[in-house]
């Protein structure tokens, strides 16, 4: 029996190379409603972190919230101008009050509060939820987006609307698989900002990210007590 022949050299060069998304454990999911913009992800690893950063920058992510144990070095993320914030809590449990408070404060800082940057204040001073550094550049762009959006879309040209949308900031959030703890935080933000009740919010998230939020987490969201008043249109927040 003749020995098997080796594949010709040109065979290897013709094999399709994996795309950027192929090296991601799971494709990130972009969710937008009103001025709220989130990027739901599973946990990156050091070996594929650069691909997650590329996806985050595509959506103008200025803050990355980590809800699980660290699986990567944050130095590369922060060098890209994205601030990493740890808000971890146990898998299978509901978020503790301190995590809820920090998360909603970040959401309010990024999407709701009118820009109040003055020559004497840095972006970090104006928005204490985000630290200073290279992320301040992205934050300054997000404040420019808020200023433009408050001027009224009716008077803006299509080009101006497109440019304003490009400035819109996004918060990325991940747990291990991006199906439980991270979507729960996004659901809380949507509930607080008037999307609808828990069932409507979960249906919306699941329509974008299949398998997100189990029954136990849905029950928690249905029992969640919303804050007294919150607005995502530049009005008062209580």
N, CA and C of each residue as an Amber inpcrd file, in Angstrom:
protein
   714
   0.8490000  -1.1960000   0.0000000   0.0000000   0.0000000   0.0000000
   0.8790000   1.2390000   0.0000000   0.5980000   2.1500000  -0.9310000
   1.4360000   3.3450000  -1.0600000   1.2000000   4.2850000   0.1120000
   2.2810000   4.8950000   0.6260000   2.1270000   5.8440000   1.7420000
   1.3390000   7.0620000   1.2790000   0.5750000   7.6530000   2.2010000
  -0.2300000   8.8220000   1.8210000   0.6580000   9.9760000   1.4020000
   0.2400000  10.6520000   0.3680000   1.0020000  11.7930000  -0.1040000
   0.7180000  13.0180000   0.7600000   1.7440000  13.8280000   0.9510000
   1.5540000  15.0620000   1.7110000   0.8100000  16.0700000   0.8480000
   0.0970000  16.9660000   1.4950000  -0.6700000  17.9750000   0.7670000
   0.2750000  18.9300000   0.0720000  -0.0720000  19.3670000  -1.1400000
   0.7770000  20.3330000  -1.8400000   0.8850000  21.6310000  -1.0560000
   2.0000000  22.3400000  -1.2740000   2.2500000  23.5580000  -0.5130000
   1.1450000  24.5840000  -0.6970000   0.5970000  24.6430000  -1.9420000
  -0.4110000  25.6770000  -2.1860000  -1.7010000  25.4100000  -1.4210000
  -1.8730000  24.1540000  -0.9050000  -3.0880000  23.8180000  -0.1730000
  -3.2060000  24.6610000   1.0870000  -2.1030000  24.8050000   1.8360000
  -2.1460000  25.5190000   3.1080000  -2.4230000  27.0020000   2.9020000
  -1.8740000  27.5670000   1.8460000  -2.0880000  28.9870000   1.6050000
  -3.5110000  29.2760000   1.1600000  -4.2210000  28.2160000   0.6620000
  -5.5870000  28.4270000   0.1880000  -6.6240000  28.2100000   1.2830000
  -6.1980000  27.7000000   2.4570000  -7.1420000  27.4840000   3.5530000
  -7.5730000  28.8240000   4.1160000  -8.8810000  29.0970000   4.2050000
  -9.3420000  30.3930000   4.7110000  -8.8440000  30.6370000   6.1250000
  -8.3810000  31.8530000   6.3820000  -7.9380000  32.2280000   7.7090000
  -9.1450000  32.6680000   8.5330000  -9.1290000  32.4030000   9.8460000
 -10.2710000  32.7880000  10.6690000 -10.4250000  34.2930000  10.7080000
 -11.6720000  34.7430000  10.6790000 -11.9340000  36.1730000  10.7760000
 -11.7120000  36.6250000  12.2020000 -11.7720000  37.9470000  12.4100000
 -11.5830000  38.4820000  13.7590000 -12.6250000  37.9130000  14.7060000
 -13.8940000  37.7760000  14.2370000 -14.9410000  37.2630000  15.0950000
 -14.7390000  35.7920000  15.4330000 -14.0310000  35.0410000  14.5520000
 -13.8360000  33.6180000  14.7940000 -12.9800000  33.3710000  16.0150000
 -12.1220000  34.3260000  16.3960000 -11.2700000  34.1310000  17.5570000
 -11.9340000  34.6460000  18.8190000 -13.1340000  35.2080000  18.7020000
 -13.8820000  35.6060000  19.8720000 -14.6960000  34.4090000  20.3440000
 -14.7000000  34.1850000  21.6540000 -15.4640000  33.0570000  22.1750000
 -16.9440000  33.1960000  21.8270000 -17.4540000  34.3980000  21.8580000
 -18.8340000  34.6720000  21.4750000 -18.9240000  36.0890000  20.9600000
 -19.6600000  36.2900000  19.8890000 -19.7290000  37.6180000  19.2950000
 -20.3810000  38.6030000  20.2540000 -19.7640000  39.7570000  20.5040000
 -20.3810000  40.7840000  21.3490000 -21.7110000  41.2450000  20.7580000
 -22.6180000  41.6200000  21.6350000 -23.9560000  42.0490000  21.2310000
 -24.1480000  43.5180000  21.5570000 -24.4510000  44.3190000  20.5410000
 -24.6780000  45.7460000  20.7420000 -26.1620000  45.9930000  20.9750000
 -26.4810000  46.7120000  22.0550000 -27.8570000  47.0480000  22.3960000
 -27.9860000  48.5580000  22.5070000 -28.9620000  49.1220000  21.8480000
 -29.1800000  50.5640000  21.9220000 -30.6610000  50.8450000  22.0740000
 -30.9720000  51.7660000  22.9810000 -32.3390000  52.2390000  23.1540000
 -32.2710000  53.6710000  23.6620000 -32.8660000  54.5920000  22.9260000
 -32.7270000  55.9950000  23.2970000 -31.2530000  56.3780000  23.2770000
 -30.7920000  56.9820000  24.3580000 -29.3850000  57.3520000  24.4640000
 -28.5430000  56.2660000  25.1290000 -29.1890000  55.1950000  25.5680000
 -28.4520000  54.1010000  26.2050000 -27.8120000  53.2250000  25.1360000
 -26.5450000  52.9310000  25.3060000 -25.8000000  52.0850000  24.3640000
 -24.9090000  51.1410000  25.1680000 -25.1150000  49.8400000  24.9840000
 -24.3490000  48.8340000  25.7170000 -23.7690000  47.8100000  24.7430000
 -22.6240000  47.2620000  25.1230000 -22.0170000  46.1660000  24.3760000
 -21.8690000  44.9940000  25.3340000 -22.7130000  43.9680000  25.1560000
 -22.6790000  42.7680000  25.9950000 -21.6570000  41.7900000  25.4370000
 -20.7830000  41.2890000  26.3210000 -19.7140000  40.3970000  25.8590000
 -19.5350000  39.2490000  26.8420000 -18.8890000  38.1780000  26.3620000
 -18.3560000  37.1850000  27.2750000 -16.9750000  37.6650000  27.7170000
 -16.3310000  36.9120000  28.5820000 -15.0580000  37.3570000  29.1440000
 -13.9170000  37.1720000  28.1510000 -13.2000000  38.2360000  27.8250000
 -12.0170000  38.0940000  26.9700000 -10.9060000  37.3490000  27.7030000
  -9.9440000  36.8820000  26.9390000  -8.7060000  36.3070000  27.4690000
  -7.5430000  37.1240000  26.9140000  -6.3870000  36.9670000  27.5150000
  -5.2200000  37.6950000  27.0120000  -4.9450000  37.3630000  25.5490000
  -5.2230000  36.1050000  25.1520000  -4.9030000  35.6680000  23.7950000
  -5.8070000  36.2890000  22.7300000  -7.0080000  36.7180000  23.1050000
  -7.9140000  37.3000000  22.1050000  -8.3830000  38.7030000  22.4780000
  -7.7360000  39.2960000  23.4620000  -8.1740000  40.5890000  23.9760000
  -8.1810000  41.6690000  22.9040000  -7.1920000  41.6490000  22.0260000
  -7.0900000  42.7020000  21.0110000  -8.3200000  42.7340000  20.1060000
  -8.9260000  41.5710000  19.8580000 -10.1100000  41.5210000  19.0030000
 -11.3240000  42.1270000  19.7120000 -11.4210000  41.9110000  21.0240000
 -12.4950000  42.5400000  21.7890000 -12.3070000  44.0520000  21.8310000
 -11.0730000  44.4880000  21.9700000 -10.7950000  45.9280000  21.9840000
 -11.1900000  46.5480000  20.6540000 -10.8780000  45.8620000  19.5640000
 -11.2410000  46.3780000  18.2410000 -12.7640000  46.5370000  18.1210000
 -13.5010000  45.5480000  18.6020000 -14.9610000  45.6220000  18.5590000
 -15.4770000  46.7410000  19.4690000 -14.8520000  46.8930000  20.6340000
 -15.2640000  47.9460000  21.5650000 -15.0400000  49.3270000  20.9700000
 -13.9090000  49.5290000  20.3440000 -13.6070000  50.8310000  19.7470000
 -14.5510000  51.1310000  18.5830000 -14.9860000  50.0910000  17.8840000
 -15.9360000  50.2750000  16.7850000 -17.2460000  50.8920000  17.2880000
 -17.6020000  50.5600000  18.5340000 -18.8400000  51.0800000  19.1270000
 -18.5760000  52.2440000  20.0810000 -17.3740000  52.7980000  20.0530000
 -17.0190000  53.9440000  20.8900000 -17.2290000  53.6470000  22.3800000
 -16.7490000  52.5000000  22.8240000 -16.8310000  52.1340000  24.2410000
 -15.8620000  53.0020000  25.0350000 -16.3550000  53.6310000  26.0990000
 -15.4790000  54.4390000  26.9490000 -15.2660000  53.8020000  28.3160000
 -16.1080000  52.8170000  28.6740000 -15.9630000  52.1260000  29.9550000
 -16.3030000  50.6570000  29.7650000 -15.5050000  49.7950000  30.3780000
 -15.7210000  48.3510000  30.3320000 -15.9480000  47.8730000  31.7580000
 -17.1280000  47.3360000  32.0230000 -17.4850000  46.8570000  33.3550000
 -17.3070000  45.3460000  33.4000000 -16.5060000  44.9110000  34.3580000
 -16.1920000  43.4870000  34.5130000 -16.9730000  42.9560000  35.7110000
 -17.8620000  41.9790000  35.4700000 -18.7510000  41.4880000  36.5140000
 -18.3020000  40.1320000  37.0530000 -17.2210000  39.5890000  36.5180000
 -16.7120000  38.2910000  36.9590000 -15.2470000  38.4350000  37.3680000
 -14.6450000  37.3290000  37.7510000 -13.2300000  37.3490000  38.1230000
 -12.3800000  37.7270000  36.9130000 -11.2540000  38.4030000  37.1250000
 -10.3990000  38.8330000  36.0070000  -9.8840000  37.6500000  35.1970000
  -9.9200000  37.7960000  33.8720000  -9.3820000  36.7750000  32.9700000
  -8.3570000  37.3710000  32.0070000  -8.0080000  38.6420000  32.1980000
  -7.0760000  39.3210000  31.2940000  -6.4640000  40.5180000  32.0100000
  -5.3330000  40.9530000  31.4940000  -4.6530000  42.1410000  32.0020000
  -5.3470000  43.3780000  31.4370000  -5.6410000  44.3360000  32.2970000
  -6.3790000  45.5260000  31.8520000  -5.4950000  46.5700000  31.1750000
  -4.1820000  46.3970000  31.2080000  -3.2820000  47.4310000  30.6890000
  -3.5560000  47.7380000  29.2150000  -3.7460000  46.7010000  28.4070000
  -3.9850000  46.9100000  26.9770000  -5.3180000  47.6160000  26.7370000
  -6.3160000  47.2930000  27.5480000  -7.6280000  47.9260000  27.4020000
  -7.5340000  49.4110000  27.7230000  -6.8850000  49.7340000  28.8370000
  -6.7860000  51.1290000  29.2520000  -5.8850000  51.9280000  28.3200000
  -4.8970000  51.2660000  27.7220000  -4.0480000  51.9450000  26.7420000
  -4.8470000  52.3420000  25.5070000  -5.9580000  51.6320000  25.2660000
  -6.8260000  51.9500000  24.1300000  -7.8320000  53.0430000  24.4700000
  -7.7370000  53.6000000  25.6860000  -8.6350000  54.6740000  26.0810000
  -9.9450000  54.2040000  26.6730000  -9.9810000  52.9590000  27.1560000
 -11.1950000  52.3900000  27.7430000 -10.9370000  52.1100000  29.2150000
 -11.7360000  52.7040000  30.0770000 -11.5700000  52.5000000  31.5080000
 -12.2150000  51.1950000  31.9430000 -11.4970000  50.3800000  32.7200000
 -12.0180000  49.1090000  33.2210000 -12.4890000  49.2950000  34.6580000
 -13.7220000  48.9020000  34.9240000 -14.3160000  49.0340000  36.2490000
 -14.7810000  47.6620000  36.7180000 -14.3380000  47.2220000  37.8890000
 -14.7210000  45.9310000  38.4370000 -15.9670000  46.0750000  39.2980000
 -17.0140000  45.3470000  38.9460000 -18.2650000  45.3290000  39.7040000
 -18.7320000  43.8910000  39.8510000 -17.8330000  43.0340000  40.2810000
 -18.1180000  41.6140000  40.3440000 -19.0630000  41.2280000  41.4700000
 -19.8290000  40.1780000  41.2260000 -20.6260000  39.5480000  42.2730000
 -20.7920000  38.0810000  41.8990000 -21.2320000  37.2680000  42.8610000
 -21.2510000  35.8180000  42.6900000 -22.2020000  35.3850000  41.5790000
 -21.7420000  34.4260000  40.7970000 -22.5630000  33.8590000  39.7330000
 -23.7830000  33.1790000  40.3440000 -24.9300000  33.3610000  39.7330000
 -26.1510000  32.7400000  40.2220000 -26.8790000  33.5420000  41.2720000
 -26.2880000  34.6590000  41.7040000 -26.9300000  35.4960000  42.7090000
 -27.3650000  36.8100000  42.0840000 -28.1990000  37.5410000  42.8010000
 -28.6040000  38.8650000  42.3300000 -27.5420000  39.8830000  42.7330000
 -27.4070000  40.9690000  41.9860000 -26.3710000  41.9490000  42.3040000
 -26.6300000  42.6220000  43.6460000 -25.6060000  42.7540000  44.4870000
 -25.7810000  43.4560000  45.7640000 -26.0160000  44.9420000  45.5400000
 -26.5110000  45.6110000  46.5680000 -26.8960000  47.0100000  46.4240000
 -25.7350000  47.9090000  46.0350000 -24.5370000  47.6220000  46.5500000
 -23.4000000  48.4900000  46.2140000 -23.0450000  48.3860000  44.7310000
 -23.1820000  47.1950000  44.1530000 -22.9360000  47.0310000  42.7160000
 -24.0190000  47.7550000  41.9150000 -25.2700000  47.6210000  42.3420000
 -26.3640000  48.3190000  41.6560000 -26.1320000  49.8240000  41.6790000
 -25.7540000  50.3470000  42.8430000 -25.5430000  51.7940000  42.9750000
 -24.4110000  52.2740000  42.0740000 -23.3000000  51.5410000  42.0650000
 -22.1610000  51.9410000  41.2350000 -22.5080000  51.8480000  39.7490000
 -23.2050000  50.7880000  39.3740000 -23.5760000  50.5900000  37.9730000
 -24.5060000  51.6990000  37.4850000 -25.5600000  51.9710000  38.2390000
 -26.5140000  52.9990000  37.8190000 -25.8890000  54.3860000  37.8420000
 -24.9500000  54.6170000  38.7680000 -24.2440000  55.9020000  38.7840000
 -23.4160000  56.0650000  37.5150000 -22.7780000  54.9830000  37.0750000
 -22.0020000  55.0320000  35.8340000 -22.9170000  55.3000000  34.6390000
 -24.0350000  54.5940000  34.5840000 -24.9890000  54.7950000  33.4870000
 -25.4740000  56.2440000  33.4640000 -25.7880000  56.7830000  34.6440000
 -26.2260000  58.1800000  34.7200000 -25.1290000  59.1270000  34.2580000
 -23.8980000  58.8650000  34.6870000 -22.7740000  59.7310000  34.3210000
 -22.5590000  59.7570000  32.8100000 -22.6210000  58.5950000  32.1990000
 -22.2860000  58.4950000  30.7770000 -23.4240000  58.9780000  29.8780000
 -24.6650000  58.6540000  30.2480000 -25.7700000  58.9010000  29.3230000
 -26.7280000  60.0280000  29.7060000 -26.8140000  60.3730000  30.9770000
 -27.8940000  61.2500000  31.4040000 -27.4870000  62.6500000  31.7920000
 -26.4360000  62.7660000  32.5970000 -26.1030000  64.0660000  33.1550000
 -25.5830000  64.9970000  32.0720000 -26.0970000  66.2300000  32.0100000
 -25.5880000  67.1750000  31.0140000 -24.1280000  67.4740000  31.2570000
 -23.3790000  67.6930000  30.1800000 -21.9530000  67.9850000  30.2920000
 -21.7350000  69.2320000  31.1290000 -20.7780000  69.1680000  32.0340000
 -20.4870000  70.3090000  32.8730000 -18.9770000  70.5320000  32.9550000
 -18.2940000  70.2420000  31.8710000 -16.8490000  70.4140000  31.8280000
 -16.5100000  71.8910000  31.7130000 -15.6210000  72.3640000  32.5610000
 -15.1500000  73.7400000  32.5180000 -13.6520000  73.7240000  32.3410000
 -13.0250000  74.8590000  31.9670000 -11.5750000  74.8740000  31.7740000
 -10.7960000  74.4400000  33.0040000 -11.4000000  74.5830000  34.1840000
 -10.6780000  74.2430000  35.4090000 -10.8780000  72.8040000  35.8330000
 -11.7460000  72.0730000  35.0910000 -12.0470000  70.7060000  35.4680000
 -11.6320000  69.7380000  34.3800000 -11.0470000  68.6250000  34.7690000
 -10.7240000  67.5650000  33.8240000 -11.9620000  66.7100000  33.6290000
 -12.0160000  65.8720000  32.5880000 -13.1490000  64.9650000  32.4270000
 -13.3540000  64.0870000  33.6460000 -12.2620000  63.6400000  34.2800000
 -12.3960000  62.7720000  35.4460000 -13.0350000  63.5160000  36.6030000
 -12.7160000  64.8090000  36.7520000 -13.3000000  65.5850000  37.8340000
 -14.7810000  65.8200000  37.5930000 -15.1630000  66.0520000  36.3290000
 -16.5650000  66.2930000  36.0120000 -17.3870000  65.0190000  36.1050000
 -16.7820000  63.8910000  35.7700000 -17.4610000  62.6060000  35.7790000
 -16.6620000  61.6460000  36.6550000 -16.8980000  61.6820000  37.9750000
 -16.0700000  60.8980000  38.8890000 -16.1700000  59.4050000  38.6850000
 -17.2000000  58.9200000  37.9660000 -17.3040000  57.4860000  37.7160000
 -16.2350000  56.9790000  36.7780000 -15.6010000  57.8770000  36.0170000
 -14.5520000  57.5070000  35.0790000 -13.2580000  58.1530000  35.5220000
 -12.1860000  57.3790000  35.5840000 -10.9050000  57.9100000  36.0070000
 -10.2310000  58.6530000  34.8650000  -9.2060000  59.4170000  35.2190000
  -8.4810000  60.1800000  34.2110000  -7.5670000  59.2650000  33.4090000
  -6.9080000  59.8200000  32.4150000  -6.0200000  59.0410000  31.5580000
  -6.4790000  59.1280000  30.1290000  -6.0670000  58.1440000  29.3200000
  -6.4450000  58.1580000  27.9090000  -7.9490000  58.0460000  27.7220000
  -8.6490000  57.4680000  28.7090000 -10.1000000  57.3770000  28.5860000
 -10.7450000  58.7500000  28.6130000 -10.0290000  59.7530000  29.0930000
 -10.5720000  61.1070000  29.1050000 -10.8420000  61.6320000  27.7160000
 -10.0820000  61.1810000  26.7230000 -10.3050000  61.6090000  25.3410000
 -11.6600000  61.1260000  24.8610000 -11.9420000  59.8320000  25.0850000
 -13.2370000  59.2900000  24.6850000 -14.3580000  59.9470000  25.4640000
 -14.1090000  60.2490000  26.7430000 -15.1340000  60.8760000  27.5520000
 -15.4290000  62.2770000  27.0600000 -14.4030000  63.0150000  26.6580000
 -14.6190000  64.3540000  26.1130000 -15.4700000  64.2790000  24.8490000
 -15.2370000  63.2330000  24.0220000 -16.0500000  63.0500000  22.8210000
 -17.4940000  62.7460000  23.2060000 -17.6900000  61.9670000  24.2840000
 -19.0540000  61.6440000  24.6880000 -19.7750000  62.8790000  25.1940000
 -19.0440000  63.7950000  25.8400000 -19.6700000  65.0230000  26.3070000
 -20.0460000  65.8990000  25.1320000 -19.2090000  65.8940000  24.0920000
 -19.5440000  66.6300000  22.8770000 -20.7990000  66.0610000  22.2450000
 -20.9470000  64.7430000  22.2970000 -22.1610000  64.1020000  21.7800000
 -23.3840000  64.5630000  22.5490000 -23.2840000  64.6290000  23.8830000
 -24.4350000  65.0560000  24.6680000 -24.8030000  66.4990000  24.3640000
 -23.7820000  67.3510000  24.2360000 -24.0510000  68.7510000  23.9260000
 -24.7590000  68.8780000  22.5790000 -24.2880000  68.1090000  21.5830000
 -24.9130000  68.1580000  20.2600000 -26.3400000  67.6220000  20.2940000
 -26.5540000  66.5380000  21.0470000 -27.8770000  65.9220000  21.0770000
 -28.8810000  66.8140000  21.7850000 -28.4140000  67.6360000  22.7380000
 -29.3320000  68.5160000  23.4580000 -29.7750000  69.6980000  22.5960000
 -29.0870000  69.9510000  21.4910000 -29.4390000  71.0810000  20.6470000
 -30.6800000  70.8040000  19.7950000 -31.0650000  69.5330000  19.7230000
 -32.2840000  69.1870000  18.9800000 -31.9710000  68.5730000  17.6450000
 -32.5120000  67.3600000  17.4220000 -32.2220000  66.6410000  16.1850000
 -32.9370000  67.2560000  14.9910000 -34.0480000  67.9860000  15.2350000
 -34.8390000  68.5070000  14.1210000 -34.0560000  69.4980000  13.2750000
 -33.1540000  70.2610000  13.9180000 -32.4140000  71.2900000  13.1920000
 -31.1190000  70.7630000  12.5960000 -30.8040000  69.4960000  12.8260000
 -29.5310000  68.9390000  12.3810000 -29.6660000  68.3510000  10.9810000
 -28.5940000  68.4630000  10.2100000 -28.5590000  67.8660000   8.8820000
 -28.2680000  66.3760000   9.0120000 -28.5360000  65.5680000   7.9640000
 -28.2100000  64.1370000   8.0260000 -26.7470000  63.8830000   8.3570000
 -25.8410000  64.7070000   7.8050000 -24.4170000  64.5310000   8.0910000
 -24.1270000  64.8190000   9.5520000 -24.7550000  65.8680000  10.1010000
 -24.5430000  66.2030000  11.5060000 -25.0940000  65.1100000  12.4080000
 -26.2390000  64.5340000  12.0360000 -26.8010000  63.4460000  12.8240000
 -25.8790000  62.2390000  12.8220000 -25.2880000  61.9350000  11.6650000
 -24.3670000  60.8020000  11.5630000 -23.1280000  61.0480000  12.4110000
 -22.5900000  62.2760000  12.3630000 -21.4090000  62.5990000  13.1530000
 -21.7190000  62.5410000  14.6420000 -22.9250000  62.9980000  15.0320000
 -23.3230000  62.9470000  16.4300000 -23.4270000  61.5080000  16.9010000
 -23.9870000  60.6250000  16.0550000 -24.1130000  59.2200000  16.4130000
 -22.7470000  58.5820000  16.6080000 -21.7700000  58.9790000  15.7900000
 -20.4270000  58.4290000  15.9280000 -19.8000000  58.8290000  17.2560000
 -20.2070000  59.9790000  17.8130000 -19.6750000  60.4380000  19.0870000
 -20.3460000  59.7520000  20.2680000 -21.4960000  59.1100000  20.0500000
 -22.2710000  58.5420000  21.1460000 -21.4500000  57.5080000  21.9090000
 -21.3660000  57.6400000  23.2360000 -20.5700000  56.7040000  24.0310000
 -21.3070000  55.3980000  24.2780000 -20.5480000  54.3570000  24.5520000
 -21.0920000  53.0380000  24.8470000 -20.4120000  52.4880000  26.0860000
 -21.1630000  51.7590000  26.8970000 -20.6060000  51.0220000  28.0310000
 -20.5860000  49.5470000  27.6620000 -19.4220000  48.9170000  27.7370000
 -19.3170000  47.4680000  27.5490000 -19.3960000  46.8000000  28.9160000
 -20.0240000  45.6480000  28.9650000 -20.1410000  44.9210000  30.2300000
 -20.0730000  43.4290000  29.9280000 -19.3320000  42.7050000  30.7530000
 -19.2220000  41.2610000  30.5250000 -19.1680000  40.4970000  31.8360000
 -19.6660000  39.2560000  31.7760000 -19.4460000  38.2670000  32.8240000
 -18.6880000  37.1270000  32.1540000 -18.8430000  35.8950000  32.5750000
 -18.0820000  34.8050000  31.9650000 -18.5830000  34.5070000  30.5500000
 -19.8860000  34.2550000  30.4280000 -20.4560000  33.9200000  29.1230000
 -21.2560000  35.0610000  28.5110000 -21.4630000  36.1260000  29.2640000
 -22.2530000  37.2430000  28.7580000 -23.7300000  36.9330000  28.6640000
 -24.2070000  35.9880000  29.4870000 -25.6070000  35.5700000  29.4160000
 -26.3670000  35.7740000  30.7180000 -25.6530000  36.0290000  31.8120000
 -26.3180000  36.1260000  33.1060000 -26.1210000  37.4530000  33.8110000
 -25.0200000  37.5420000  34.5500000 -24.8130000  38.7270000  35.3880000
 -24.7330000  40.0210000  34.5910000 -24.0410000  40.0100000  33.4610000
 -23.9130000  41.2320000  32.6580000 -25.2600000  41.6780000  32.0750000
 -26.0380000  40.7820000  31.4420000 -27.3550000  41.2020000  30.9540000
 -28.2880000  41.6890000  32.0620000 -28.1410000  41.1520000  33.2740000
 -28.9720000  41.6260000  34.3850000 -28.7010000  43.1000000  34.6600000
 -27.4350000  43.5010000  34.6410000 -27.1130000  44.9140000  34.8570000
 -27.6930000  45.7840000  33.7430000 -27.5790000  45.3290000  32.5080000
 -28.1570000  46.0840000  31.3910000 -29.6700000  46.1840000  31.5570000
 -30.2960000  45.0960000  31.9980000 -31.7440000  45.1110000  32.2200000
 -32.1240000  46.1370000  33.2800000 -31.3490000  46.2160000  34.3480000
 -31.6310000  47.2000000  35.3990000 -31.5770000  48.6180000  34.8440000
 -30.5850000  48.8900000  34.0170000 -30.4590000  50.2270000  33.4270000
 -31.6600000  50.5430000  32.5390000 -32.0960000  49.5780000  31.7440000
 -33.2430000  49.7930000  30.8590000 -34.5260000  50.0100000  31.6570000
 -34.7010000  49.2450000  32.7200000 -35.8750000  49.4240000  33.5800000
 -35.8720000  50.8150000  34.1920000 -34.7180000  51.2140000  34.7270000
 -34.6170000  52.5160000  35.3900000 -34.8730000  53.6710000  34.4260000
 -34.5020000  53.5150000  33.1760000 -34.6210000  54.6080000  32.2180000
 -35.8800000  54.5320000  31.3660000 -36.8370000  53.6980000  31.8010000
 -38.1650000  53.7680000  31.2230000 -38.4490000  52.9090000  30.0150000
 -37.6400000  51.8820000  29.7640000 -37.9200000  51.0220000  28.6060000
 -39.2570000  50.3070000  28.7590000 -39.5030000  49.8080000  29.9800000
 -40.7180000  49.0440000  30.2310000 -40.5320000  48.1670000  31.4520000
 -41.4570000  47.2180000  31.6420000 -41.3260000  46.3310000  32.7910000
 -40.2850000  45.2540000  32.5100000 -40.0590000  44.4100000  33.5140000
 -38.9970000  43.4110000  33.4150000 -39.2080000  42.4660000  32.2410000
 -40.4450000  42.0400000  32.0180000 -40.7170000  41.1010000  30.9290000
 -40.3680000  41.7010000  29.5740000 -40.7290000  42.9680000  29.3680000
 -40.4350000  43.6340000  28.0960000 -38.9410000  43.8170000  27.9090000
 -38.2570000  44.1700000  28.9890000 -36.8090000  44.3760000  28.9210000
 -36.0950000  43.0720000  28.5930000 -36.4690000  41.9980000  29.2810000
 -35.8210000  40.7050000  29.0520000 -36.1030000  40.2070000  27.6380000
 -37.3150000  40.3970000  27.1650000 -37.6470000  39.9970000  25.7920000
 -36.7720000  40.7480000  24.7890000 -36.5620000  42.0390000  25.0320000
 -35.7130000  42.8440000  24.1530000 -34.2740000  42.3320000  24.1590000
 -33.7340000  42.0830000  25.3490000 -32.3490000  41.6090000  25.4460000
 -32.1990000  40.2420000  24.7920000 -33.1460000  39.3470000  25.0390000
 -33.0740000  38.0060000  24.4530000 -33.2100000  38.0350000  22.9350000
 -33.9310000  39.0200000  22.4080000 -34.0660000  39.1200000  20.9520000
 -32.7360000  39.4640000  20.2960000 -31.8360000  40.0640000  21.0730000
 -30.5150000  40.4260000  20.5650000 -29.4490000  39.4060000  20.9660000
 -29.6300000  38.8060000  22.1520000 -28.6290000  37.8560000  22.6680000
 -29.3540000  36.6200000  23.1910000 -29.3920000  35.6000000  22.3730000
 -30.1340000  34.3880000  22.7010000 -29.5670000  33.7300000  23.9590000
 -30.4640000  33.2930000  24.8320000 -30.0630000  32.5790000  26.0370000
 -29.7560000  33.4680000  27.2180000 -29.8860000  34.7740000  27.0450000
 -29.5730000  35.6900000  28.1410000 -30.6610000  35.6440000  29.2110000
 -30.2560000  35.7250000  30.4610000 -31.1330000  35.8620000  31.6330000
 -32.0060000  34.6130000  31.8320000 -31.6980000  33.8550000  32.8890000
 -32.4790000  32.6610000  33.1930000 -33.7140000  33.0210000  34.0270000
 -34.5100000  32.0130000  34.3580000 -35.7720000  32.2600000  35.0560000
 -35.5460000  32.8670000  36.4360000 -34.5140000  32.4210000  37.1230000
 -34.2320000  32.9790000  38.4480000 -33.9020000  34.4670000  38.3440000
 -33.1210000  34.8170000  37.3510000 -32.7680000  36.2210000  37.1540000
 -33.9760000  37.0360000  36.7000000 -34.8410000  36.4330000  35.8840000
 -36.0700000  37.1120000  35.4740000 -36.9530000  37.3920000  36.6850000
 -37.0600000  36.4150000  37.5930000 -37.8580000  36.6170000  38.8060000
 -37.2980000  37.7650000  39.6380000 -35.9660000  37.8390000  39.7220000
 -35.3420000  38.9480000  40.4550000 -35.7080000  40.2850000  39.8180000
 -35.6120000  40.3670000  38.5000000 -35.9060000  41.6210000  37.8050000
 -37.3760000  42.0100000  37.9560000 -38.2690000  41.0160000  37.9850000
 -39.6960000  41.3100000  38.1520000 -39.9950000  41.8760000  39.5320000
 -39.1720000  41.5170000  40.5190000 -39.3710000  42.0070000  41.8810000
 -38.5470000  43.2630000  42.1840000 -37.7140000  43.6580000  41.2480000
 -36.8450000  44.8200000  41.4650000 -37.6770000  46.0930000  41.6120000
 -37.3470000  46.8910000  42.6170000 -38.0330000  48.1480000  42.8670000
 -37.2590000  49.2870000  42.2220000 -37.8850000  49.9200000  41.2670000
 -37.2690000  51.0220000  40.5320000 -37.0670000  52.2430000  41.4350000
 -36.0330000  53.0220000  41.1550000 -35.8210000  54.2690000  41.8770000
 -36.9910000  55.2140000  41.6320000 -37.1320000  56.2240000  42.4790000
 -38.3080000  57.1010000  42.4190000 -38.4420000  57.8090000  41.0850000
 -37.3320000  58.3530000  40.5770000 -37.4040000  59.0860000  39.3120000
 -36.0550000  59.0660000  38.6500000 -36.0560000  58.8710000  37.3390000
 -34.8260000  58.9070000  36.5670000 -35.1860000  59.3240000  35.1530000
 -34.3040000  60.0390000  34.5260000 -34.5590000  60.4830000  33.1570000
 -33.3100000  60.3290000  32.3410000 -33.4870000  60.0260000  31.0630000
 -32.3500000  59.9110000  30.1600000 -32.3950000  61.0110000  29.1120000
 -33.0740000  62.0910000  29.4180000 -33.1920000  63.1530000  28.4360000
 -32.6170000  64.4660000  28.8980000 -31.7510000  64.4350000  29.9020000
 -31.1400000  65.6570000  30.3710000 -31.9340000  66.3210000  31.4780000
 -33.0220000  65.6590000  31.9650000 -33.8090000  66.2270000  33.0460000
 -33.2300000  65.7840000  34.3790000 -33.9430000  66.0860000  35.4410000
 -33.4200000  65.7800000  36.7680000 -33.4090000  64.2900000  37.0130000
 -32.4700000  63.8490000  37.8370000 -32.3350000  62.4500000  38.2180000
 -32.4030000  62.3870000  39.7280000 -33.2340000  61.5410000  40.2600000
 -33.4090000  61.4500000  41.7040000 -33.0310000  60.0580000  42.1760000
